[in-house]
Amino acid sequence: MTSKTTFARRLQREQLIRLVSFLGVIGLFFVILLTVENMLVSSLLAFVFSYMLSPVVNFLERKGIHRILAIIIVFALVTLLFGGLVSATFPFISDQVTSLKSELPKYIEGTIRMIEDTEERLASFSGTLFTVDISDQVETTLLGWTSSIFEDLPTLVTKLFTTLILAPFFAFFLLKDGRTFSKILLAMVPNNIFEMVLNLYSQINGQIGQFVRARLLEAAFVGVVVWVGLFVLGARYATLLAIFAALTNLIPYIGPFIGAVPALIIALINGESTLGLFLVMMVYLAAQIVDALFLIPMVVAKIVDLHPITVVIAIIIGAQLMGVLGMLISIPVASALKVTITSVYLHLTGFRT
């Protein structure tokens, strides 16, 4: 009896040590990400890259190609495609950036003038009951923002270059050793919750991977539709505006509105007719209608399975904690938390019965 009791205590102590070790490794990983400069963004991009490329790597591995060779082949193909895309688009993107930089003061002045006109109309309409005076604040903010961008451009370029070097480097090892890392972490999990944690890891990993691929596909679709529409209309800076629309579309709910603002401002300041302005609006509206009616219900919503109110709350919390980055990762984090809470609840209730 004594030997059985001693063995049970030793087993409980070993499981406790394994659980503490598992949680400690996870906690240390997140502490490093949040404290080391560039590590958080680079690591997030690395996870995005690995989730994007893992289906192709796994496919090649199933065909008998060694995993490292499969990763090298996929990286080489992506590099060639990306390099070809950059070399093909860089000349006119560079021209558009140069042109936009020279005309930026005109657009800032035009924006401020429109705000002042709106203030005057509101004041004349409502008298002393409703007064608005934000033009000076907007002017100061816009001028400070644009000047800081150009002043900090060398630093931003350096950080971007560092991130673009680190992210593929991390992604390579995630693709190569991700399974090994997972096995090491799972080996630390106590036996009494091992099955739950394994299922939980499998669900979250698969869900996040599908979500990342779906959101990138969605953003690419919006960018292509906006570019085609603006190009057909002969709009200025069509490529830059399409890239901006694709990137901002990754921000839930408010992203599409943010993405449309620059195009509308440019159209207004350049003196587009009412029909021209309407057509620009219709380009963005068409992209969002197709996105909302087809892509989101068929691709994104089925993956995360979250109530809209939960999504809104998650976005607000993410924005408060980490700004734009928090908004970008809020939905997959909320989805992972939901899966975790559900799995833990089912495990505990099943254990008690």
C-alpha positions, 0 to 999 in steps of 0.5 A, a space after each residue: 500500500 505504501 509503495 502504491 501511495 509513493 508511486 502515485 505521489 511521484 506520478 502526480 509530482 512528475 505531471 505537475 513538473 511537466 505542466 509547469 515546464 510546458 506553461 513556462 516554455 509557452 510563457 517565455 516564448 511570448 515574453 521574448 516576442 513582446 520584448 525583443 524589437 522586431 521579433 513580434 512582427 517577424 514571428 507573426 509574419 513567419 507564422 503567416 508564411 508557414 501557414 501559407 506554404 505548409 500545404 504545398 510543402 506537405 504535398 511535395 513531401 507526400 510525393 516522396 520529396 525530402 521535407 527540407 528539399 521540398 521547403 527549398 523548392 517552395 521557397 525558390 518558387 516563391 522567391 522567383 514569383 515575388 521577384 518577377 512581380 516586383 521587377 514587373 511592377 516596381 517601375 510604375 509603382 516607383 513613379 506613382 510614389 514619386 508623383 504622390 509625394 510631390 502632390 501630397 501637400 495639394 491633397 492635404 490642403 484640399 482635405 483641410 479645405 473640404 473640412 473647413 467648408 463642411 464646418 462652415 455649412 454646419 455652422 450656417 445650418 445650425 447657428 450657435 447650436 452646433 459648431 465644429 472646429 477641427 480643421 486646425 487639429 486635422 492640419 497639424 495631425 496630417 502635416 506632422 504625420 507626413 513629415 514624420 513618415 519622410 523623416 523616419 523613412 530610413 529607419 522604417 526601411 531598415 526595420 522593414 528590411 530586417 523583418 523581411 530577412 527574419 520572417 522567412 528565416 523563422 518560417 523556414 525553421 517552422 516548416 522544417 522543425 515545427 513538428 519536432 517543436 510540437 512533439 517536444 512541447 506536447 511531451 511536457 503535457 501531463 498524461 491526464 490532459 494529454 489527449 485534450 491538449 493534443 486535440 486542442 492543438 490540432 484544432 487551433 493549428 488547423 483553424 488558424 492556418 485556414 483562417 490566415 489563408 482565407 483572409 489573404 485570399 480575401 485581401 488579394 481578391 479585393 485588391 485585384 477588383 479595386 485595381 481593375 476598376 480604378 484602372 478601367 476608370 483611369 484613376 490616378 495611383 490605381 496600383 497604390 490605392 489597390 495595394 492600400 485597399 488590400 492591406 486595410 481589408 485585413 482590418 475587420 469591419 473598419 478596414 474597407 472604409 479606411 481603404 476607400 477614403 484616399 481614393 475618394 479624397 483624390 477624386 474630389 480634389 482632382 475635380 472629378 465629376 459627380 459621375 466619376 466620384 460615383 463610379 469610384 465609390 461603386 468600384 469599392 462597393 462592388 468589391 465589398 459586396 462580393 466579399 461580404 456575400 460570397 467570400 466571408 460566408 463561404 470561406 471565413 465565417 465557417 472557419 472561425 464560427 464566432 458570433 458577430 458580437 464576439 467578433 466586435 468585442 474581440 476587435 475592440 479589445 485587440 485595438 485597445 491592447 495592440 492597436 492595428 496589430 491587435 485588430 488583425 490578430 483579434 479574430 484568430 485569438 478569439 477563435 482559439 480562446 473559444 476552442 480552448 474554453 470549450 475543450 477544457 469545459 468538456 474535459 472537466 465535465 467528462 472527468 467529473 462524470 
